[in-house]
Amino acid sequence: MKKHHFYEPKIGHGLAHDPLNSIIAPRPIGWVSSLSADGFRNLAPYSFFQLFNYVPPIVGFSSIGWKDSVANIAETGEFVWNLASRPLAEAMNASSASVPAEIDEFTLAGLEATPSTLVKPPRVAASPAAFECKLIEIHQFKRADGEKLESWLVLGEVVGVHLAEDTIENGNYQTTAAQPVLRGGGWGDYFEVTEAAKFRMKRPE
């Protein structure tokens, strides 16, 4: 049996860096574009993002703090998720800068925005995949003892999907063709999904 390092998060991990983000990794990046009620564009990546349901498709991201993205979505009820690819990784990182709400991260990161079809927030033109979303709910997290946290889960129904044609082969979306990047741990670890890393397993009957 392997020896384990045990710790209680409320007391501290006792390591050089919190291992949590390195354990639950890699994680999809919630690269979210939104509009404020006044029309200011916002684009920001969130490392806590996931797909939660097939029909209808439901995605969600968690924000530590009531940030511009959450405020915009609460006001307008709409957002777009943009897939962060390897060619867009540096721009995605640039869009994570902490800047005032009136600063346009599309411009800041040197990205072209393109109109969505069913929602008002624009999407990243160069992103190989994007989900147009309508807000379902914003849920504030709390501890097991009921104490509320300054963290919010934003859930949205995907009402429109954009896929770059070069990611589709024989009617199937090819994950690696989009060159998605995923968030790892530490201060700046990321991973790229490659064909060489793929393996297949058939689910039991």
MARMARVO-962204 format. One record per residue: chain; x, y, z of N, C-alpha, C, O in turn; residue in one letter; residue number from 0. Coordinates in steps of 0.1 Angstrom, whole numbers. Layout:
<sites>
('A', (X, Y, Z), (X, Y, Z), (X, Y, Z), (X, Y, Z), 'A', NUM) ...
</sites>
This chain:
<sites>
('A', (8, -12, 0), (0, 0, 0), (9, 13, 0), (18, 13, 8), 'M', 0) ('A', (5, 22, -9), (13, 34, -9), (11, 43, 3), (0, 43, 9), 'K', 1) ('A', (22, 50, 7), (21, 60, 18), (14, 72, 12), (17, 76, 1), 'K', 2) ('A', (6, 79, 21), (-2, 91, 16), (1, 102, 25), (3, 101, 37), 'H', 3) ('A', (2, 114, 19), (2, 127, 27), (-12, 131, 29), (-19, 133, 19), 'H', 4) ('A', (-16, 132, 41), (-30, 136, 45), (-30, 150, 51), (-21, 154, 58), 'F', 5) ('A', (-41, 158, 47), (-42, 171, 53), (-57, 175, 53), (-65, 170, 44), 'Y', 6) ('A', (-61, 183, 62), (-74, 189, 62), (-73, 203, 56), (-66, 212, 61), 'E', 7) ('A', (-81, 206, 45), (-79, 219, 38), (-81, 231, 47), (-75, 241, 45), 'P', 8) ('A', (-90, 229, 57), (-92, 241, 66), (-80, 244, 75), (-79, 255, 80), 'K', 9) ('A', (-71, 234, 76), (-59, 236, 84), (-47, 240, 75), (-39, 248, 79), 'I', 10) ('A', (-47, 234, 63), (-36, 237, 54), (-29, 225, 49), (-30, 214, 55), 'G', 11) ('A', (-24, 226, 37), (-18, 214, 30), (-4, 211, 34), (0, 199, 32), 'H', 12) ('A', (3, 220, 39), (17, 218, 43), (27, 215, 32), (38, 210, 34), 'G', 13) ('A', (23, 219, 19), (32, 217, 8), (36, 231, 2), (31, 241, 7), 'L', 14) ('A', (45, 230, -8), (50, 243, -13), (39, 250, -21), (39, 262, -22), 'A', 15) ('A', (29, 243, -27), (18, 249, -34), (6, 240, -32), (6, 228, -31), 'H', 16) ('A', (-6, 247, -32), (-19, 240, -30), (-20, 229, -41), (-20, 233, -53), 'D', 17) ('A', (-21, 216, -38), (-22, 206, -49), (-35, 204, -55), (-36, 197, -65), 'P', 18) ('A', (-46, 211, -50), (-59, 208, -55), (-61, 210, -70), (-66, 201, -77), 'L', 19) ('A', (-56, 221, -75), (-57, 223, -90), (-49, 214, -98), (-52, 212, -110), 'N', 20) ('A', (-38, 208, -92), (-30, 199, -99), (-36, 185, -99), (-33, 176, -107), 'S', 21) ('A', (-44, 182, -89), (-51, 169, -88), (-62, 168, -97), (-64, 158, -105), 'I', 22) ('A', (-71, 178, -97), (-83, 178, -106), (-78, 185, -118), (-81, 197, -121), 'I', 23) ('A', (-71, 178, -127), (-65, 184, -138), (-62, 173, -149), (-61, 161, -146), 'A', 24) ('A', (-62, 177, -162), (-64, 191, -166), (-79, 194, -167), (-88, 184, -167), 'P', 25) ('A', (-83, 206, -167), (-97, 211, -167), (-100, 219, -179), (-92, 227, -183), 'R', 26) ('A', (-112, 218, -185), (-116, 226, -196), (-116, 241, -191), (-118, 244, -180), 'P', 27) ('A', (-113, 250, -200), (-112, 264, -197), (-125, 271, -201), (-130, 270, -213), 'I', 28) ('A', (-132, 278, -192), (-144, 285, -195), (-141, 299, -200), (-140, 308, -192), 'G', 29) ('A', (-138, 300, -213), (-135, 313, -218), (-148, 320, -222), (-154, 317, -233), 'W', 30) ('A', (-152, 329, -214), (-166, 334, -214), (-166, 348, -219), (-159, 357, -214), 'V', 31) ('A', (-174, 351, -230), (-176, 364, -234), (-190, 369, -230), (-200, 361, -231), 'S', 32) ('A', (-192, 381, -227), (-204, 387, -222), (-205, 401, -225), (-195, 408, -229), 'S', 33) ('A', (-217, 407, -223), (-219, 421, -225), (-226, 427, -213), (-234, 420, -207), 'L', 34) ('A', (-222, 439, -209), (-228, 445, -198), (-241, 451, -203), (-243, 452, -215), 'S', 35) ('A', (-250, 455, -194), (-263, 462, -198), (-260, 474, -206), (-268, 479, -214), 'A', 36) ('A', (-248, 481, -204), (-245, 493, -211), (-237, 490, -224), (-234, 499, -231), 'D', 37) ('A', (-235, 477, -227), (-229, 473, -240), (-214, 472, -240), (-208, 470, -250), 'G', 38) ('A', (-208, 472, -228), (-193, 469, -227), (-190, 455, -229), (-196, 446, -222), 'F', 39) ('A', (-181, 451, -238), (-177, 437, -240), (-167, 433, -229), (-159, 440, -224), 'R', 40) ('A', (-169, 420, -226), (-160, 414, -216), (-156, 400, -221), (-165, 393, -226), 'N', 41) ('A', (-144, 396, -219), (-139, 383, -222), (-130, 378, -211), (-120, 385, -208), 'L', 42) ('A', (-132, 367, -205), (-124, 362, -194), (-124, 347, -193), (-134, 340, -195), 'A', 43) ('A', (-112, 341, -190), (-111, 327, -188), (-114, 322, -174), (-109, 329, -164), 'P', 44) ('A', (-121, 311, -172), (-123, 305, -159), (-118, 291, -159), (-122, 283, -168), 'Y', 45) ('A', (-111, 287, -149), (-105, 274, -148), (-115, 263, -142), (-112, 252, -143), 'S', 46) ('A', (-126, 268, -137), (-136, 259, -132), (-148, 259, -142), (-157, 268, -141), 'F', 47) ('A', (-148, 250, -152), (-158, 250, -162), (-161, 235, -166), (-153, 227, -166), 'F', 48) ('A', (-174, 233, -169), (-178, 219, -173), (-191, 218, -180), (-199, 227, -179), 'Q', 49) ('A', (-193, 207, -188), (-206, 203, -193), (-213, 195, -183), (-208, 186, -178), 'L', 50) ('A', (-226, 198, -181), (-234, 191, -171), (-245, 183, -176), (-251, 174, -168), 'F', 51) ('A', (-250, 185, -188), (-262, 178, -193), (-262, 178, -208), (-256, 187, -215), 'N', 52) ('A', (-268, 167, -214), (-268, 166, -228), (-280, 173, -235), (-279, 181, -243), 'Y', 53) ('A', (-292, 169, -230), (-305, 174, -236), (-314, 181, -225), (-319, 173, -217), 'V', 54) ('A', (-315, 194, -225), (-307, 203, -233), (-293, 204, -228), (-290, 201, -217), 'P', 55) ('A', (-283, 208, -237), (-270, 210, -232), (-269, 221, -222), (-274, 232, -224), 'P', 56) ('A', (-263, 218, -211), (-261, 228, -200), (-246, 228, -196), (-240, 218, -194), 'I', 57) ('A', (-240, 240, -196), (-226, 242, -192), (-226, 252, -180), (-236, 259, -178), 'V', 58) ('A', (-215, 252, -173), (-214, 261, -162), (-200, 264, -159), (-191, 256, -161), 'G', 59) ('A', (-198, 276, -152), (-185, 279, -148), (-186, 285, -134), (-197, 291, -130), 'F', 60) ('A', (-175, 284, -126), (-175, 290, -113), (-166, 302, -112), (-155, 301, -117), 'S', 61) ('A', (-171, 312, -105), (-163, 324, -104), (-160, 327, -89), (-169, 328, -81), 'S', 62) ('A', (-147, 328, -86), (-144, 331, -72), (-144, 347, -71), (-134, 353, -75), 'I', 63) ('A', (-154, 352, -66), (-157, 366, -65), (-167, 370, -76), (-168, 364, -86), 'G', 64) ('A', (-174, 381, -73), (-185, 386, -82), (-178, 394, -93), (-177, 406, -92), 'W', 65) ('A', (-173, 387, -103), (-165, 394, -113), (-174, 399, -124), (-186, 397, -125), 'K', 66) ('A', (-168, 407, -134), (-175, 413, -145), (-184, 404, -153), (-195, 407, -156), 'D', 67) ('A', (-178, 392, -155), (-186, 382, -163), (-199, 378, -156), (-210, 378, -162), 'S', 68) ('A', (-198, 376, -143), (-210, 372, -136), (-220, 384, -135), (-232, 382, -137), 'V', 69) ('A', (-215, 395, -133), (-223, 407, -132), (-231, 409, -145), (-243, 412, -145), 'A', 70) ('A', (-223, 408, -156), (-229, 410, -169), (-240, 400, -172), (-251, 403, -177), 'N', 71) ('A', (-237, 387, -169), (-247, 376, -172), (-259, 378, -163), (-270, 375, -167), 'I', 72) ('A', (-257, 382, -151), (-268, 385, -142), (-277, 396, -147), (-290, 395, -146), 'A', 73) ('A', (-271, 406, -154), (-279, 417, -159), (-286, 413, -172), (-297, 417, -174), 'E', 74) ('A', (-279, 406, -181), (-284, 404, -194), (-290, 390, -197), (-298, 388, -206), 'T', 75) ('A', (-286, 380, -189), (-291, 366, -191), (-284, 359, -202), (-290, 348, -207), 'G', 76) ('A', (-273, 363, -207), (-267, 357, -219), (-251, 357, -218), (-245, 365, -212), 'E', 77) ('A', (-245, 346, -224), (-231, 346, -225), (-227, 336, -236), (-235, 329, -241), 'F', 78) ('A', (-214, 336, -240), (-209, 327, -250), (-196, 320, -244), (-188, 327, -238), 'V', 79) ('A', (-196, 307, -245), (-184, 300, -242), (-176, 298, -255), (-181, 294, -265), 'W', 80) ('A', (-163, 301, -254), (-154, 300, -266), (-143, 290, -262), (-137, 291, -252), 'N', 81) ('A', (-140, 281, -271), (-130, 271, -269), (-116, 277, -270), (-113, 284, -280), 'L', 82) ('A', (-108, 275, -260), (-94, 280, -260), (-85, 270, -267), (-84, 259, -262), 'A', 83) ('A', (-80, 273, -278), (-71, 264, -286), (-57, 268, -284), (-53, 279, -279), 'S', 84) ('A', (-48, 259, -288), (-33, 262, -286), (-29, 275, -293), (-22, 283, -288), 'R', 85) ('A', (-34, 277, -306), (-30, 290, -312), (-35, 302, -305), (-30, 313, -307), 'P', 86) ('A', (-46, 301, -297), (-52, 312, -290), (-48, 313, -275), (-53, 321, -268), 'L', 87) ('A', (-39, 304, -271), (-36, 303, -257), (-30, 316, -251), (-34, 320, -240), 'A', 88) ('A', (-21, 322, -258), (-15, 334, -253), (-25, 345, -252), (-25, 353, -242), 'E', 89) ('A', (-34, 346, -262), (-45, 356, -261), (-55, 353, -250), (-59, 363, -243), 'A', 90) ('A', (-58, 341, -248), (-67, 337, -237), (-60, 341, -224), (-67, 347, -215), 'M', 91) ('A', (-47, 339, -222), (-41, 343, -210), (-41, 358, -208), (-43, 363, -197), 'N', 92) ('A', (-39, 365, -219), (-39, 380, -219), (-53, 385, -214), (-54, 396, -208), 'A', 93) ('A', (-63, 378, -218), (-77, 383, -215), (-80, 380, -200), (-91, 385, -195), 'S', 94) ('A', (-71, 374, -193), (-73, 371, -178), (-69, 383, -170), (-70, 383, -157), 'S', 95) ('A', (-63, 393, -176), (-58, 405, -168), (-69, 412, -160), (-81, 413, -165), 'A', 96) ('A', (-66, 416, -148), (-76, 423, -140), (-76, 438, -144), (-67, 445, -141), 'S', 97) ('A', (-86, 441, -151), (-88, 455, -156), (-102, 460, -153), (-111, 452, -150), 'V', 98) ('A', (-104, 473, -154), (-117, 479, -151), (-127, 473, -161), (-124, 469, -172), 'P', 99) ('A', (-140, 474, -157), (-151, 468, -164), (-152, 474, -178), (-157, 467, -188), 'A', 100) ('A', (-148, 487, -180), (-150, 493, -193), (-139, 490, -203), (-140, 493, -215), 'E', 101) ('A', (-129, 482, -198), (-118, 478, -207), (-122, 466, -215), (-127, 456, -209), 'I', 102) ('A', (-121, 466, -228), (-125, 456, -237), (-114, 445, -238), (-103, 448, -244), 'D', 103) ('A', (-116, 433, -233), (-105, 423, -234), (-103, 418, -248), (-92, 413, -250), 'E', 104) ('A', (-113, 419, -256), (-110, 415, -270), (-99, 423, -276), (-90, 418, -282), 'F', 105) ('A', (-100, 437, -274), (-90, 446, -279), (-77, 444, -271), (-67, 444, -277), 'T', 106) ('A', (-78, 442, -258), (-66, 440, -250), (-58, 428, -255), (-46, 429, -255), 'L', 107) ('A', (-65, 417, -258), (-58, 405, -262), (-56, 404, -277), (-50, 394, -282), 'A', 108) ('A', (-60, 415, -285), (-57, 415, -299), (-66, 404, -306), (-61, 398, -316), 'G', 109) ('A', (-78, 403, -302), (-87, 393, -307), (-98, 399, -315), (-104, 410, -312), 'L', 110) ('A', (-102, 393, -326), (-113, 397, -334), (-126, 391, -328), (-127, 379, -326), 'E', 111) ('A', (-136, 400, -326), (-149, 395, -322), (-159, 394, -334), (-158, 401, -343), 'A', 112) ('A', (-167, 384, -333), (-177, 382, -344), (-191, 380, -338), (-192, 375, -327), 'T', 113) ('A', (-201, 385, -344), (-215, 384, -339), (-220, 370, -336), (-216, 361, -344), 'P', 114) ('A', (-227, 368, -326), (-234, 355, -324), (-247, 355, -331), (-250, 365, -338), 'S', 115) ('A', (-254, 344, -331), (-266, 343, -339), (-278, 345, -331), (-288, 351, -335), 'T', 116) ('A', (-279, 339, -319), (-291, 339, -310), (-289, 348, -298), (-299, 350, -291), 'L', 117) ('A', (-277, 352, -294), (-275, 360, -282), (-267, 372, -286), (-261, 373, -297), 'V', 118) ('A', (-267, 382, -277), (-261, 395, -280), (-245, 395, -278), (-238, 401, -286), 'K', 119) ('A', (-240, 388, -268), (-226, 388, -267), (-219, 382, -279), (-223, 372, -284), 'P', 120) ('A', (-208, 388, -283), (-200, 383, -294), (-192, 371, -290), (-190, 368, -278), 'P', 121) ('A', (-187, 364, -300), (-178, 353, -298), (-164, 356, -303), (-163, 365, -311), 'R', 122) ('A', (-154, 348, -299), (-141, 349, -304), (-140, 343, -319), (-143, 331, -320), 'V', 123) ('A', (-138, 352, -328), (-139, 347, -342), (-130, 336, -346), (-133, 327, -353), 'A', 124) ('A', (-118, 335, -340), (-108, 325, -343), (-110, 312, -335), (-103, 302, -338), 'A', 125) ('A', (-119, 312, -326), (-121, 300, -317), (-128, 289, -326), (-137, 292, -333), 'S', 126) ('A', (-123, 277, -325), (-128, 266, -333), (-142, 261, -329), (-148, 253, -337), 'P', 127) ('A', (-146, 265, -317), (-160, 260, -312), (-165, 271, -303), (-157, 276, -295), 'A', 128) ('A', (-178, 273, -303), (-184, 283, -294), (-198, 279, -291), (-205, 274, -299), 'A', 129) ('A', (-202, 281, -278), (-216, 278, -274), (-223, 291, -270), (-218, 299, -262), 'F', 130) ('A', (-234, 294, -277), (-242, 306, -273), (-251, 301, -262), (-258, 291, -263), 'E', 131) ('A', (-252, 308, -251), (-259, 303, -239), (-269, 313, -233), (-266, 326, -234), 'C', 132) ('A', (-279, 308, -228), (-289, 316, -220), (-288, 312, -206), (-287, 300, -202), 'K', 133) ('A', (-288, 321, -197), (-287, 319, -183), (-298, 311, -177), (-310, 313, -180), 'L', 134) ('A', (-295, 300, -169), (-305, 292, -162), (-305, 298, -148), (-316, 301, -143), 'I', 135) ('A', (-294, 298, -141), (-294, 303, -127), (-279, 306, -123), (-270, 301, -129), 'E', 136) ('A', (-278, 315, -113), (-266, 318, -106), (-267, 313, -92), (-276, 318, -85), 'I', 137) ('A', (-258, 304, -88), (-259, 298, -75), (-247, 302, -66), (-236, 300, -70), 'H', 138) ('A', (-250, 308, -54), (-239, 311, -45), (-235, 299, -37), (-244, 292, -31), 'Q', 139) ('A', (-222, 296, -37), (-217, 284, -29), (-218, 287, -14), (-217, 299, -10), 'F', 140) ('A', (-218, 276, -6), (-217, 278, 8), (-209, 266, 14), (-208, 255, 7), 'K', 141) ('A', (-204, 267, 26), (-197, 256, 32), (-207, 246, 37), (-219, 248, 37), 'R', 142) ('A', (-202, 235, 42), (-210, 224, 48), (-219, 229, 60), (-229, 224, 62), 'A', 143) ('A', (-213, 239, 67), (-221, 245, 79), (-231, 255, 75), (-237, 261, 84), 'D', 144) ('A', (-232, 258, 62), (-241, 268, 57), (-236, 282, 55), (-243, 291, 50), 'G', 145) ('A', (-223, 285, 59), (-217, 298, 57), (-216, 301, 42), (-210, 293, 35), 'E', 146) ('A', (-221, 312, 37), (-220, 316, 23), (-206, 320, 19), (-198, 326, 27), 'K', 147) ('A', (-202, 316, 7), (-189, 319, 2), (-190, 330, -9), (-200, 332, -15), 'L', 148) ('A', (-179, 336, -11), (-178, 346, -22), (-175, 339, -35), (-165, 343, -42), 'E', 149) ('A', (-182, 329, -39), (-180, 321, -51), (-194, 318, -57), (-203, 315, -49), 'S', 150) ('A', (-195, 319, -70), (-208, 317, -77), (-206, 307, -88), (-196, 308, -96), 'W', 151) ('A', (-216, 298, -90), (-217, 289, -101), (-228, 295, -111), (-239, 298, -107), 'L', 152) ('A', (-223, 297, -123), (-232, 302, -134), (-236, 290, -143), (-227, 284, -149), 'V', 153) ('A', (-248, 287, -145), (-253, 277, -153), (-261, 282, -165), (-269, 291, -163), 'L', 154) ('A', (-258, 278, -177), (-264, 283, -189), (-269, 271, -198), (-262, 261, -199), 'G', 155) ('A', (-280, 273, -205), (-284, 264, -215), (-278, 268, -229), (-279, 279, -233), 'E', 156) ('A', (-272, 258, -235), (-266, 261, -248), (-277, 261, -259), (-284, 251, -261), 'V', 157) ('A', (-279, 273, -265), (-290, 274, -275), (-284, 275, -289), (-292, 274, -299), 'V', 158) ('A', (-271, 276, -291), (-265, 277, -304), (-251, 272, -303), (-244, 276, -294), 'G', 159) ('A', (-246, 264, -313), (-233, 259, -313), (-226, 262, -327), (-232, 261, -337), 'V', 160) ('A', (-214, 268, -326), (-206, 271, -338), (-194, 261, -338), (-187, 260, -328), 'H', 161) ('A', (-192, 254, -349), (-180, 245, -351), (-173, 249, -363), (-179, 250, -374), 'L', 162) ('A', (-160, 250, -362), (-152, 252, -374), (-153, 240, -383), (-152, 229, -378), 'A', 163) ('A', (-155, 242, -396), (-157, 231, -405), (-145, 221, -405), (-147, 209, -408), 'E', 164) ('A', (-133, 226, -403), (-121, 218, -404), (-120, 209, -391), (-110, 201, -390), 'D', 165) ('A', (-129, 210, -382), (-129, 201, -370), (-138, 189, -372), (-139, 181, -363), 'T', 166) ('A', (-146, 189, -383), (-155, 179, -386), (-150, 169, -397), (-147, 174, -408), 'I', 167) ('A', (-150, 156, -394), (-146, 147, -404), (-155, 135, -404), (-158, 129, -394), 'E', 168) ('A', (-161, 132, -416), (-171, 121, -417), (-182, 122, -407), (-187, 113, -402), 'N', 169) ('A', (-186, 135, -405), (-198, 137, -396), (-195, 137, -382), (-204, 138, -374), 'G', 170) ('A', (-182, 136, -378), (-178, 135, -364), (-169, 147, -361), (-159, 150, -368), 'N', 171) ('A', (-172, 153, -349), (-163, 164, -344), (-150, 158, -339), (-150, 148, -331), 'Y', 172) ('A', (-139, 163, -344), (-126, 157, -340), (-120, 166, -329), (-116, 177, -331), 'Q', 173) ('A', (-119, 161, -317), (-114, 168, -305), (-100, 174, -308), (-98, 186, -305), 'T', 174) ('A', (-91, 166, -313), (-77, 170, -314), (-76, 180, -325), (-66, 188, -325), 'T', 175) ('A', (-85, 180, -335), (-84, 190, -346), (-85, 204, -342), (-80, 213, -348), 'A', 176) ('A', (-92, 206, -331), (-94, 220, -325), (-82, 224, -317), (-82, 236, -313), 'A', 177) ('A', (-73, 215, -313), (-62, 218, -305), (-65, 225, -292), (-60, 235, -288), 'Q', 178) ('A', (-75, 219, -284), (-79, 225, -272), (-68, 225, -261), (-60, 215, -261), 'P', 179) ('A', (-67, 235, -253), (-58, 236, -242), (-66, 235, -229), (-77, 240, -229), 'V', 180) ('A', (-60, 229, -219), (-67, 227, -207), (-59, 232, -195), (-46, 233, -196), 'L', 181) ('A', (-65, 236, -185), (-58, 242, -173), (-53, 231, -164), (-61, 221, -161), 'R', 182) ('A', (-41, 232, -160), (-35, 223, -150), (-34, 229, -137), (-43, 236, -133), 'G', 183) ('A', (-23, 227, -129), (-22, 232, -116), (-11, 243, -116), (-7, 248, -126), 'G', 184) ('A', (-6, 245, -104), (5, 255, -102), (1, 269, -107), (-10, 272, -108), 'G', 185) ('A', (11, 277, -109), (9, 291, -113), (6, 293, -127), (1, 303, -132), 'W', 186) ('A', (9, 282, -136), (7, 284, -150), (8, 272, -158), (13, 273, -170), 'G', 187) ('A', (4, 260, -153), (5, 248, -161), (-7, 246, -170), (-19, 247, -165), 'D', 188) ('A', (-5, 243, -182), (-16, 240, -192), (-12, 227, -200), (0, 223, -200), 'Y', 189) ('A', (-22, 221, -205), (-20, 209, -213), (-27, 210, -227), (-38, 216, -227), 'F', 190) ('A', (-21, 204, -237), (-28, 204, -250), (-33, 190, -253), (-25, 180, -250), 'E', 191) ('A', (-45, 188, -258), (-50, 175, -262), (-44, 171, -275), (-46, 179, -285), 'V', 192) ('A', (-37, 160, -276), (-31, 156, -289), (-36, 142, -292), (-40, 134, -284), 'T', 193) ('A', (-35, 138, -305), (-39, 125, -310), (-30, 114, -304), (-35, 103, -301), 'E', 194) ('A', (-17, 117, -301), (-8, 107, -295), (-12, 103, -281), (-9, 92, -277), 'A', 195) ('A', (-19, 112, -274), (-24, 109, -260), (-37, 102, -260), (-41, 98, -249), 'A', 196) ('A', (-43, 100, -271), (-57, 94, -271), (-56, 78, -269), (-47, 72, -275), 'K', 197) ('A', (-65, 73, -261), (-67, 58, -261), (-82, 56, -259), (-90, 65, -255), 'F', 198) ('A', (-87, 44, -263), (-101, 41, -263), (-104, 30, -254), (-97, 20, -253), 'R', 199) ('A', (-116, 30, -248), (-121, 19, -240), (-136, 19, -242), (-143, 29, -242), 'M', 200) ('A', (-141, 7, -245), (-156, 5, -247), (-162, 3, -233), (-158, -5, -225), 'K', 201) ('A', (-174, 10, -232), (-181, 8, -219), (-187, -6, -218), (-191, -12, -228), 'R', 202) ('A', (-187, -11, -206), (-193, -25, -204), (-208, -25, -208), (-215, -15, -207), 'P', 203) ('A', (-212, -36, -213), (-226, -37, -217), (-235, -38, -205), (-248, -39, -206), 'E', 204) 
</sites>
